[in-house]
Amino acid sequence: MEDVSADRTLATVPLSEALSTLETSAHGLTSEQALTRRDRYGLNQIEEQRVNPVLAFLGYFWAPIPWMIEVALLLSLAARHWADALIIGILLLLNGLVAFLEEHQAAGAIAALKEGLATSARVRRDGSWVTVAVSELVPGDVVRVRLGDVIPADLRVLDDVSVQVDQSALTGESLAVTRGRGQPLYSGSVLVRGEADAVVYATGASSYFGRTAALVQKAGTISHFQRAVLRIGHYLIVLAVGLVVLTTVVSLIRGNAVLETLEFALVVTIASIPVALPAVLSVTMAVGARKLARRQAVVSHLPAIEELGGMDLLCSDKTGTLTQNQLAVAAVWTADGVSEQTLLATAALASRAEDNDPIDLAVLASAVQVPAAEVSVFVPFDPVSKRTEAQGRDGSGRPFHVSKGAPQVIAALCQHDPANAAVADVVGGFATHGYRSLAVAQTDSGGVWRMVGVLALADPPRLDSAETISAARELGVRVKMVTGDQVAIGQEIARQVGLGDRILDAAALDTSADQELADVVAGADGFAQVYPEHKYRIVELLQSRGHIVGMTGDGVNDAPALKQADAGIAVAGATDAARAAADVVLLAPGLSVIVAAIREAREIFERMTSYAIYRIAETIRVLLLITLSIIVMNFFPVTAVMIVFLALLNDGAILAIAYDRVRGSAKPASWDMQGILVIATALGLMGVAETFLLFFFADKYFGLDHDLIRTLIYLKLSVSGHLTIFVTRTRRPFWSSPAPARVLLVAVIGTQAVATVIAVCGFAMTPLGWRWAAVVWVYAIAWFFVEDRVKLLAYRWLDRR
């Protein structure tokens, strides 16, 4: 037998040709053939790419930021600064552990996909029906599937019957589909009506379900948050190494004590390395994640918060996301002399609630009142007859026959009714809107079938979908619909929710070059009749155009795209596979929670940006001040102990920024690294100038001792450093932003009170005294107002550029 494991044409070639290619028949395989094929094609299961967890964990310590922290740890140990080493080691371990736990989600998605498969199957081996594990199925096996069964592999129907399968979780189609002899049944779909024998033509990774799982394993991107942290790290590495080396060389050339110079360089290096940077940003996102959870949005991947705030395109699944995933009567047509109420009531008589058929339930829900009648015979829907029928007597005792079903079948019943002439046009008109038509007929007093009317069935939009799309647009987020349903259905839903009318057939994605595809995807309002590969490709193409893409979905078919998206959002009621692949899981129905989550995410982003500017500015202040002091004046402006106090007090307290009150951006937020570095550099240089001016007055005008000046500078750096955070909280004047959170104010005031007491009383430094401490506070606050104006000028300069 030729290799058929990945041959998709076996789903479409004539059945006889497929059986010949598979070298099988309706009698199935022998046990020996099955064993040979299992060795050749492998087990019918989804293989996971397993990675040694120890190696995976260690991998999170091999990157620029971890390298910096590791160098700081080694230097601290070499200098026997045990307290510093302990703190740095804990931060290093914490960063690696958090990253390890959060970044490995593909395995969860694959596990959820596997749980969605059947576990055993009835298969014909050696001429007899036996039950085997689904993993034992091979191409060429003949299996029997019955009502309620999960399809165990990709099959083609052998019997001359019609069955119905629910494959909404796979393809996004809102209605069950009918399959007959020779037609495919996809693994993972559910048989909802009938039973049949079928031949296996694809298993494992070659099946429709397996290809979806393979896409989940392949999907994934480096978050913009991770890229931003790397860029900040690279900037600080270059700055720190350059200035520390320069300072050390100049100091040694001038004949300063080697041991003292090297120890000082060590402490400065430790202070310049942003050991708290990943931790502070992670804590900020973790606090934000708890707030989002209170809004019924659970975040499983912290960096996705930043992506959610920067998202400018949202690819939304239709079924169950924009729509209710529940059939309803959308429109009606009635024959002459028949009222709408009569049509609905007649259709209700031909329906039965206990069958739990979605069409019957939709009809019964639309009928205001069901006539008093006694139904003696009810014939449920059958894929062959394609109609239901009820017989009985009405409230007056008169016999009746009513039927509902496929329009062509009901029209054949009413072949002598003149109303039949209009049915074809009515059905065609409903089809242009994507509606599914259901005709209704009843017998007259002479027992002749008469057309009553036609019902149009559709999956209606959620009540909040249009409002949510409008709100997203106001936030600068464009929504595109991506659905497995027909183009006409997609266009009608898009029209109702205000998306636009450019809904294209996803087949276009298979015929164009990449550049043309990117243009098509960017210009469309949505896509219909998509497969998982299409959804994944759409997200990938949008990302290639520089967009930060969000993807909502609820089915297995959405899992690859959810994993690939910058912000994958599994809506309420999503399958396990979709939830495992997503970054954010919504617990409340509807999409309105997404808008609230976007607003919250943008506030979180503002906090992270504020801290990043603060951290870079402070590093510049300390490093540049020390470098210039040593090179220009051969003066050590602060001691090693002072630098440690600055690092511990200021970075420790600034964790409270995670709880700060801020105003989020009205448009998608993104890491403007040029802007961040320009503002941070401007504030850093400003701080250096302020400190040099303070040194000049203290030395030249007041003639203070150099040891006392060092304490003066220490307190100035500490107070000004924390005041800077109130400058960086907003692009506008500091007083225009919301009042700082109480916890941030308490943290800042508390740590600066401690720093002031240390300076005044002289712990490990020359005592400053309360009078000079007050001078430093007044001096720092006065320059705070100047720094705010410098910030505004810098932003104005950036905006002009």
C-alpha positions in Angstrom: 0.0 0.0 0.0 1.3 3.5 -0.9 1.9 6.1 1.8 -1.5 7.6 2.6 -0.8 9.1 6.0 -0.8 12.7 4.9 -2.9 12.3 1.6 -5.8 14.8 1.9 -7.1 13.8 -1.5 -8.5 10.6 0.1 -11.3 12.8 1.5 -12.5 13.9 -2.0 -11.7 11.1 -4.5 -14.5 8.6 -5.4 -15.0 6.2 -2.6 -14.1 3.2 -4.7 -10.8 4.8 -5.6 -10.1 5.7 -1.9 -10.8 2.0 -0.9 -8.4 0.9 -3.6 -5.7 3.3 -2.5 -6.2 2.1 1.1 -6.2 -1.5 0.0 -9.3 -2.3 2.0 -13.0 -3.1 1.6 -16.2 -2.9 3.5 -15.0 -6.1 5.3 -12.1 -4.2 6.9 -8.6 -5.5 7.7 -7.1 -8.6 9.2 -5.3 -8.3 12.5 -2.0 -8.9 10.7 -2.6 -6.1 8.3 -3.6 -3.7 11.1 -0.4 -4.5 13.0 1.7 -3.9 9.9 0.0 -0.6 9.3 0.3 0.5 12.9 4.1 0.0 12.7 4.1 2.0 9.5 1.8 4.9 10.4 2.1 4.9 14.2 -0.6 5.2 16.8 -3.7 7.2 16.2 -2.9 9.9 18.7 -1.4 13.3 18.9 2.3 13.2 19.7 3.6 15.9 22.0 7.0 17.5 21.6 8.4 16.7 25.0 11.3 18.8 26.4 13.3 17.9 29.5 11.7 20.2 32.2 15.1 20.8 33.9 16.7 22.0 30.6 13.6 24.1 29.9 13.8 25.7 33.3 17.5 26.4 33.0 16.8 28.0 29.6 15.2 31.0 31.4 18.5 31.9 32.9 20.2 32.3 29.5 19.4 35.8 28.2 20.8 39.4 28.6 18.8 40.4 31.7 19.5 37.1 33.5 23.2 37.4 32.6 23.3 40.8 34.2 21.7 39.5 37.3 24.0 36.5 37.4 27.1 38.7 37.1 25.8 40.8 40.0 25.3 37.7 42.0 28.8 36.4 41.4 30.3 39.8 42.1 28.4 40.0 45.4 29.6 36.6 46.4 33.2 37.4 45.5 33.0 40.6 47.6 31.2 38.8 50.4 28.2 41.1 50.3 26.0 38.3 51.6 22.8 40.3 52.0 23.0 41.6 48.4 23.8 38.1 47.1 20.7 36.7 48.9 18.3 39.3 47.5 19.7 39.1 44.0 19.6 35.3 44.1 16.0 35.3 45.2 15.0 37.7 42.4 16.9 35.7 39.8 15.2 32.4 40.9 11.8 34.1 41.1 12.0 35.5 37.6 13.0 32.2 36.1 10.3 30.2 38.0 7.5 32.6 37.0 8.6 32.5 33.4 8.8 28.7 33.4 5.3 28.3 34.8 3.7 30.8 32.6 5.3 30.2 29.2 4.6 26.5 28.8 1.0 26.4 27.6 1.3 24.4 24.4 1.4 21.2 26.4 -1.9 22.1 28.1 -3.5 22.9 24.8 -2.4 19.5 23.4 -3.6 17.7 26.5 -7.0 19.3 26.1 -7.1 18.4 22.4 -6.4 14.8 23.3 -9.2 14.8 25.9 -11.6 15.8 23.1 -11.0 12.6 21.2 -12.8 9.3 21.6 -11.1 6.5 23.7 -12.4 3.3 22.1 -14.0 2.3 18.8 -15.9 -0.6 17.2 -13.8 -1.9 14.4 -14.1 -4.8 12.0 -11.1 -7.1 12.2 -10.8 -10.6 10.7 -14.5 -10.3 9.7 -15.8 -9.7 13.2 -16.7 -6.6 15.1 -14.4 -5.9 18.1 -13.8 -3.0 20.5 -10.3 -1.6 20.4 -8.6 1.5 21.7 -8.8 4.4 19.3 -5.0 4.7 19.3 -5.0 1.3 17.6 -6.9 2.4 14.5 -5.0 2.5 11.2 -5.9 3.7 7.6 -8.1 1.1 6.0 -9.9 0.0 9.1 -13.7 -0.1 9.0 -15.4 1.3 12.0 -19.0 1.7 13.2 -20.2 5.0 14.6 -23.5 5.6 16.4 -25.5 8.4 17.9 -23.4 10.4 20.4 -20.1 8.9 19.3 -17.0 11.1 19.0 -15.6 10.4 15.5 -12.3 8.5 16.3 -10.4 9.3 13.1 -11.0 10.9 9.7 -13.6 8.6 8.1 -15.6 8.2 4.9 -19.1 6.8 5.1 -19.6 3.4 3.5 -23.3 2.9 4.0 -26.0 4.3 1.7 -27.5 6.4 4.6 -27.5 9.9 5.9 -26.1 10.9 9.2 -25.7 14.2 10.9 -22.6 15.4 12.7 -21.9 18.4 14.9 -18.5 19.8 13.9 -19.0 23.3 15.2 -16.0 22.9 17.6 -13.9 22.0 14.6 -15.0 24.2 11.7 -17.2 26.9 13.4 -20.3 25.9 11.5 -23.3 26.7 13.7 -25.6 23.9 12.4 -25.1 20.2 12.3 -24.2 18.9 8.8 -25.6 15.9 6.9 -23.2 13.4 5.5 -24.0 10.5 3.2 -22.2 7.7 1.4 -18.6 8.6 0.5 -18.6 11.9 2.4 -16.0 12.6 5.2 -16.5 12.6 8.9 -13.7 14.5 10.8 -12.1 13.2 13.9 -13.3 15.1 17.0 -16.8 15.9 15.6 -19.9 14.3 17.3 -22.5 12.1 15.6 -25.9 13.6 16.5 -28.2 11.5 14.3 -28.1 8.1 12.7 -25.4 5.4 12.5 -23.1 4.2 9.8 -20.1 2.0 8.9 -17.1 4.1 7.7 -13.6 3.5 6.5 -10.6 5.2 8.2 -8.5 7.3 5.7 -6.4 9.4 8.1 -5.2 9.0 11.7 -3.1 10.8 14.3 -1.2 13.9 13.1 -2.5 13.4 9.5 -6.2 13.8 10.6 -8.1 17.0 10.6 -7.9 17.1 14.4 -4.2 16.2 14.3 -3.3 19.0 12.0 -5.0 21.4 14.3 -2.9 20.1 17.2 0.3 20.5 15.1 -0.6 24.1 14.5 -1.0 24.6 18.3 2.5 23.2 18.9 4.0 25.4 16.1 2.2 28.6 17.1 3.5 31.3 19.4 5.4 34.6 19.3 7.8 36.5 21.5 5.7 39.1 23.3 6.3 42.8 22.9 6.8 42.9 26.6 9.7 40.5 26.4 11.2 42.5 23.5 10.9 45.7 25.5 12.6 44.2 28.6 15.4 43.0 26.4 15.9 46.5 24.8 15.9 48.2 28.2 18.4 45.6 29.4 20.7 46.1 26.4 20.6 49.9 26.9 21.5 49.6 30.6 24.2 47.0 29.9 26.0 49.1 27.4 25.7 52.2 29.6 26.7 50.5 32.8 29.7 48.6 31.4 31.0 51.6 29.5 30.8 54.0 32.5 32.0 51.6 35.1 35.1 50.6 33.0 35.8 54.3 32.3 35.5 55.2 36.0 37.7 52.3 37.2 40.4 53.0 34.6 40.6 56.7 35.4 40.6 56.1 39.1 43.4 53.6 38.9 45.5 55.8 36.6 45.2 58.6 39.2 46.7 56.3 41.8 43.6 55.6 44.0 43.7 52.5 46.1 43.1 49.4 43.9 41.0 47.5 46.4 38.8 50.5 47.2 38.3 51.3 43.5 37.4 47.7 42.5 35.0 47.3 45.4 33.4 50.6 44.6 33.1 49.6 40.9 31.5 46.3 42.0 28.9 48.1 44.1 28.2 50.5 41.3 27.8 47.7 38.8 25.3 45.9 41.1 23.4 49.1 41.6 23.2 49.7 37.8 22.0 46.2 37.0 18.1 46.2 37.0 17.8 43.2 39.2 14.3 44.3 40.2 13.1 45.3 36.7 11.5 41.9 35.6 10.1 41.4 39.1 8.5 44.9 39.3 7.0 44.6 35.8 5.8 41.1 36.6 4.2 42.2 39.9 2.6 45.1 38.1 1.0 42.7 35.6 0.1 40.2 38.4 -1.8 42.9 40.3 -3.5 43.9 37.1 -4.4 40.3 36.4 -6.2 40.1 39.7 -8.2 43.2 38.8 -9.1 41.6 35.4 -10.2 38.5 37.2 -12.7 40.6 39.1 -14.0 41.7 35.7 -14.5 38.0 34.8 -11.3 37.8 32.6 -8.8 35.3 33.9 -5.2 35.9 32.6 -3.1 32.7 32.2 -0.1 34.4 30.6 1.0 37.6 32.2 2.7 39.3 29.2 -0.6 39.0 27.4 -1.9 41.9 29.5 0.5 44.2 27.8 -0.5 42.8 24.4 -4.2 43.3 25.3 -3.5 47.0 25.9 -1.6 47.4 22.7 -4.0 45.3 20.5 -5.2 47.2 17.4 -6.9 44.3 15.6 -9.3 41.8 17.1 -10.1 38.7 15.1 -13.4 37.4 16.4 -14.9 34.0 15.9 -18.6 34.2 15.0 -20.5 31.2 16.4 -20.9 31.6 20.1 -18.8 34.7 20.2 -20.6 37.3 18.1 -23.7 35.1 18.0 -25.7 33.2 20.6 -24.9 29.8 19.1 -28.6 29.1 19.3 -31.0 28.9 16.4 -34.0 31.3 16.3 -36.6 32.3 13.7 -35.2 35.3 11.9 -38.0 35.9 9.3 -41.1 34.3 7.9 -43.1 34.1 4.7 -46.7 33.0 4.7 -49.1 31.8 2.0 -52.1 34.0 1.1 -54.6 34.1 3.9 -52.3 32.7 6.5 -51.1 34.8 9.5 -47.7 34.7 11.0 -49.1 33.4 14.2 -50.9 30.6 12.4 -47.6 29.6 10.6 -45.7 29.5 13.9 -48.4 27.6 15.7 -48.7 25.0 12.9 -44.9 24.6 12.9 -45.0 24.2 16.7 -47.4 21.2 16.3 -44.8 19.5 14.1 -42.1 20.0 16.8 -41.4 18.1 20.0 -39.4 19.6 22.9 -38.3 16.4 24.4 -36.2 15.4 21.4 -34.0 18.4 22.2 -33.6 19.1 18.5 -32.3 22.7 18.0 -34.7 23.4 15.1 -37.7 22.1 17.1 -36.6 24.2 20.1 -36.3 27.4 17.9 -39.7 26.9 16.5 -41.3 26.3 19.8 -39.6 29.3 21.3 -41.0 31.6 18.5 -44.6 30.3 18.8 -46.6 32.7 21.0 -49.2 30.1 21.6 -49.5 26.4 20.6 -53.0 25.4 19.6 -54.8 23.0 22.0 -54.4 19.7 20.2 -53.8 16.0 20.9 -50.9 14.6 18.9 -51.4 10.8 18.5 -48.5 10.2 16.1 -45.2 12.1 15.8 -42.6 11.2 13.2 -39.2 12.8 14.1 -36.9 14.3 11.5 -35.1 11.7 9.4 -32.1 12.5 7.2 -33.7 10.5 4.4 -37.3 12.0 4.5 -35.9 15.4 5.6 -39.1 16.4 7.5 -41.1 15.8 10.7 -44.8 15.0 10.8 -47.5 15.1 13.4 -51.0 13.6 13.3 -53.8 14.0 15.8 -57.0 16.0 16.6 -57.4 19.7 17.3 -59.4 21.2 20.1 -62.6 20.7 18.1 -61.9 17.1 17.5 -61.1 17.5 13.8 -58.2 15.4 12.6 -55.1 17.1 11.3 -51.7 16.4 9.6 -48.9 18.9 9.8 -45.3 18.7 8.6 -42.2 20.8 8.5 -38.9 20.2 6.8 -36.7 20.9 3.8 -38.5 23.3 1.4 -38.1 21.0 -1.6 -39.6 18.1 0.3 -42.6 20.1 1.6 -43.1 21.6 -1.8 -43.4 18.0 -3.2 -46.1 17.3 -0.7 -48.0 20.4 -1.8 -47.5 19.9 -5.5 -51.1 21.0 -6.3 -51.0 24.1 -4.2 -50.5 27.4 -6.2 -48.5 28.8 -3.3 -45.7 26.5 -4.3 -44.7 28.8 -7.2 -43.4 31.4 -4.8 -41.5 29.1 -2.5 -38.3 28.8 -4.6 -37.9 32.6 -4.8 -38.6 32.9 -1.1 -36.0 30.3 -0.2 -33.5 32.0 -2.5 -34.0 35.4 -0.9 -33.5 33.9 2.6 -30.3 32.2 1.4 -28.8 35.6 0.3 -29.0 36.6 4.0 -27.5 33.3 5.1 -30.7 32.0 6.5 -31.7 28.3 6.6 -35.3 27.8 5.3 -37.9 25.5 6.8 -41.2 25.0 5.0 -44.4 24.2 6.8 -47.5 22.4 5.5 -50.9 21.1 6.7 -53.8 19.1 5.2 -57.1 20.7 4.4 -60.5 19.2 5.2 -60.1 17.0 2.1 -56.8 15.6 3.3 -54.8 17.5 0.6 -51.5 19.1 1.7 -51.4 22.9 1.6 -48.4 25.2 1.9 -48.6 27.3 5.1 -45.4 29.2 4.8 -41.6 29.3 5.2 -39.5 30.0 8.3 -36.0 31.5 8.1 -33.7 30.2 10.8 -30.5 31.8 11.9 -28.1 32.0 14.8 -28.8 35.6 16.0 -26.1 38.0 17.2 -25.6 38.4 20.9 -27.4 41.5 22.2 -24.2 43.2 23.2 -22.1 42.4 20.1 -22.9 45.6 18.1 -22.3 47.8 21.2 -19.0 45.9 21.9 -17.7 46.4 18.4 -18.6 50.1 18.5 -16.8 50.5 21.9 -13.8 48.6 20.6 -13.6 50.9 17.6 -13.7 54.0 19.9 -10.6 52.5 21.6 -8.8 52.2 18.3 -9.4 48.4 17.9 -10.7 47.2 14.6 -12.7 43.9 14.7 -12.6 41.3 11.9 -14.9 38.3 11.9 -13.4 34.9 11.1 -15.9 32.1 10.8 -16.3 28.6 9.4 -19.9 29.4 8.2 -20.9 30.3 4.7 -20.1 33.7 3.2 -23.8 34.8 3.1 -24.3 33.9 6.8 -21.1 35.8 7.7 -22.2 38.9 5.7 -25.6 39.0 7.3 -24.2 38.8 10.9 -21.5 41.4 10.0 -24.2 43.7 8.7 -26.3 43.3 11.9 -23.4 44.0 14.3 -21.9 46.8 12.3 -18.7 45.2 11.1 -18.9 46.0 7.4 -19.7 44.0 4.3 -16.3 42.9 3.0 -16.6 39.2 4.1 -14.5 37.1 1.8 -14.3 33.4 1.1 -11.2 32.0 2.9 -10.4 30.1 -0.3 -8.8 33.3 -1.5 -6.0 32.6 1.1 -5.0 29.5 -0.8 -4.4 31.3 -4.2 -2.4 34.5 -3.5 1.2 35.4 -2.9 2.1 36.4 0.7 2.2 40.2 -0.1 -1.1 40.1 -1.8 -2.5 38.0 1.0 -1.4 40.5 3.6 -3.2 43.3 1.7 -6.3 41.2 1.3 -6.4 40.3 5.0 -5.7 43.8 6.1 -8.5 45.2 3.9 -11.3 42.7 4.7 -13.9 43.0 7.4 -13.9 39.2 7.9 -13.5 35.8 6.4 -16.0 32.9 6.0 -15.6 29.1 5.3 -12.2 29.1 7.1 -10.3 26.1 8.3 -7.9 26.2 11.3 -5.0 26.7 8.9 -6.8 29.8 7.6 -7.4 31.3 11.0 -3.8 30.7 12.0 -2.6 32.2 8.7 -4.8 35.3 9.0 -3.3 36.1 12.4 0.2 35.5 11.2 -0.3 37.7 8.1 -1.7 40.6 10.2 1.3 40.3 12.6 3.6 40.5 9.6 2.1 43.9 8.9 3.1 45.1 12.4 -0.3 44.7 14.0 -0.8 43.5 17.5 -3.5 40.9 17.0 -6.1 39.6 19.4 -8.1 36.5 18.6 -11.3 35.4 20.3 -12.7 31.9 20.0 -14.3 29.0 21.7 -13.7 25.9 19.6 -11.0 23.4 18.9 -10.6 25.0 15.5 -9.7 28.3 17.2 -6.8 26.8 19.3 -3.9 27.3 16.8 -4.9 31.0 16.1 -5.4 31.7 19.8 -1.9 30.4 20.5 -0.4 32.4 17.7 -2.2 35.6 18.5 -0.5 38.3 20.6 -3.6 38.1 22.9 -5.6 34.9 22.6 -9.0 35.3 24.2 -11.2 32.2 24.9 -14.8 33.3 25.4 -17.2 31.9 28.0 -18.1 28.3 27.4 -15.0 27.6 25.3 -13.6 24.1 24.9 -10.7 22.9 27.0 -8.4 23.2 24.0 -9.3 26.8 23.3 -8.9 27.7 27.0 -5.5 26.0 27.2 -4.2 27.8 24.1 -5.5 31.2 25.1 -3.8 33.9 27.2 -7.1 35.3 28.6 -10.2 33.2 29.4 -13.5 35.1 29.8 -15.9 33.7 32.4 -18.9 35.9 31.6 -20.9 35.5 28.3 -20.6 38.1 25.6 -17.8 40.3 24.4 -18.4 43.4 26.5 -15.9 42.2 29.1 -13.2 42.5 26.4 -13.6 46.3 26.2 -13.3 46.5 30.0 -10.3 44.2 29.9 -8.7 46.4 27.2 -9.2 49.6 29.3 -7.7 47.8 32.4 -4.8 46.5 30.4 -3.9 50.0 29.1 -3.9 51.3 32.7 -1.5 48.4 33.6 0.7 49.4 30.6 0.9 53.0 31.8 2.2 51.7 35.2 4.8 49.6 33.5 5.9 52.5 31.2 6.1 54.8 34.2 8.4 52.4 36.1 10.6 51.8 33.1 11.3 55.5 32.6 11.9 55.9 36.3 14.3 52.9 36.5 16.4 54.0 33.5 16.5 57.6 34.7 17.7 56.6 38.1 20.4 54.4 36.6 21.6 57.3 34.5 21.7 59.6 37.5 23.8 57.4 39.7 26.2 56.1 37.0 26.8 59.4 35.2 27.1 61.3 38.5 29.8 58.9 39.8 31.6 58.8 36.4 31.8 62.6 35.9 32.7 63.2 39.6 35.6 60.8 39.5 36.8 61.8 36.0 36.4 65.6 36.4 37.0 66.1 40.1 38.5 62.9 41.3 35.8 62.8 43.9 33.7 59.8 45.0 30.2 61.5 45.4 28.6 58.5 47.3 30.0 55.5 49.2 29.3 51.9 48.4 27.0 51.6 51.4 25.0 54.6 50.2 24.5 52.9 46.8 23.2 49.8 48.5 20.8 51.9 50.6 19.5 53.6 47.4 18.9 50.3 45.7 17.2 48.6 48.6 14.9 51.5 49.7 13.9 53.0 46.4 13.5 49.8 44.3 11.7 48.0 47.1 9.1 50.7 47.7 8.5 51.3 44.0 6.7 47.9 43.9 3.7 49.9 45.1 3.4 51.4 41.6 1.5 48.2 40.7 -1.4 49.6 42.7 -1.3 53.1 41.4 -4.2 55.0 39.9 -3.5 56.0 36.3 -5.4 57.0 33.2 -5.1 54.5 30.3 -4.5 55.6 26.7 -7.5 56.2 24.4 -5.6 54.4 21.6 -3.6 51.1 21.5 -0.6 51.4 23.8 2.8 50.1 22.6 6.4 50.2 23.8 7.8 53.4 22.3 11.3 52.6 23.3 12.7 55.7 21.6 10.3 57.9 23.6 11.0 56.0 26.8 14.8 56.3 26.4 14.6 60.0 25.4 12.4 60.9 28.4 14.4 58.8 30.8 17.7 60.2 29.6 16.4 63.8 29.8 15.3 63.2 33.4 18.5 61.4 34.2 20.7 64.2 32.9 18.5 66.7 34.7 19.1 64.9 38.0 22.9 64.9 37.4 22.9 68.6 36.8 20.8 69.3 39.9 23.2 67.2 42.0 26.4 68.9 40.6 24.8 72.3 41.4 24.1 71.2 44.9 27.7 70.0 45.3 29.0 73.3 43.9 27.0 75.4 46.5 27.9 73.0 49.4 31.6 73.0 48.5 32.2 76.6 47.3 29.7 78.7 49.2 29.2 76.8 52.4 32.6 75.0 52.6 31.2 71.8 53.8 33.4 68.8 54.5 33.4 66.2 51.6 32.1 63.4 53.8 29.1 65.6 54.8 28.6 66.5 51.1 28.4 62.8 50.3 25.6 62.4 52.8 23.9 65.5 51.3 24.2 63.9 47.8 22.9 60.6 49.1 19.7 62.1 50.5 19.3 64.3 47.4 19.5 61.2 45.2 17.1 59.2 47.4 14.4 62.0 47.6 14.7 63.1 44.0 14.6 59.5 42.8 11.2 58.8 44.4 9.8 62.2 43.4 10.6 61.2 39.8 8.0 58.6 39.8 5.4 61.3 40.1 6.8 63.0 37.1 6.7 59.8 34.9 3.1 58.9 35.8 1.7 60.9 32.9 2.7 62.6 29.7 0.8 65.7 30.8 1.6 68.0 33.8 1.9 65.9 37.0 -1.2 67.5 38.5 -3.4 66.4 35.6 -3.1 62.7 36.4 -5.4 60.9 38.9 -4.3 61.2 42.5 -1.6 58.6 43.4 -2.8 55.5 45.1 -2.6 55.6 48.9 -0.3 52.6 49.0 2.2 54.3 46.7 2.2 57.5 48.7 2.7 55.6 52.0 5.6 53.6 50.4 7.3 56.7 49.1 6.9 58.8 52.2 7.8 55.8 54.5 11.0 54.9 52.6 12.1 58.6 52.3 11.5 59.1 56.0 13.8 56.1 56.7 16.4 57.5 54.2 16.2 60.9 56.0 16.7 59.4 59.4 19.7 57.4 58.1 21.2 60.6 56.7 20.4 62.8 59.7 21.6 60.3 62.3 24.6 59.1 60.2 24.1 55.3 59.9 27.3 54.2 58.0 27.8 57.8 56.9 28.6 61.3 58.3 25.5 62.7 60.2 23.7 65.4 58.2 21.5 67.0 60.8 17.9 68.1 60.5 18.7 71.6 59.1 20.6 70.3 56.1 18.0 67.5 55.6 15.3 70.2 55.3 17.4 72.1 52.8 17.7 68.9 50.7 14.0 68.3 50.8 13.2 71.9 49.7 15.8 71.7 47.0 14.5 68.4 45.6 10.9 69.5 45.6 11.8 72.7 43.8 13.6 70.8 41.1 10.7 68.4 40.9 8.6 71.1 39.3 11.4 71.9 36.9 11.8 68.2 35.9 8.1 68.1 35.1 8.5 71.0 32.7 11.6 69.3 31.1 9.5 66.2 30.6 6.8 68.2 28.8 9.3 69.8 26.6 10.9 66.4 25.8 7.5 65.0 24.9 6.7 68.0 22.7 10.0 67.5 20.9 9.2 63.8 20.4 5.8 64.6 19.0 7.2 67.1 16.5 9.6 64.4 15.3 
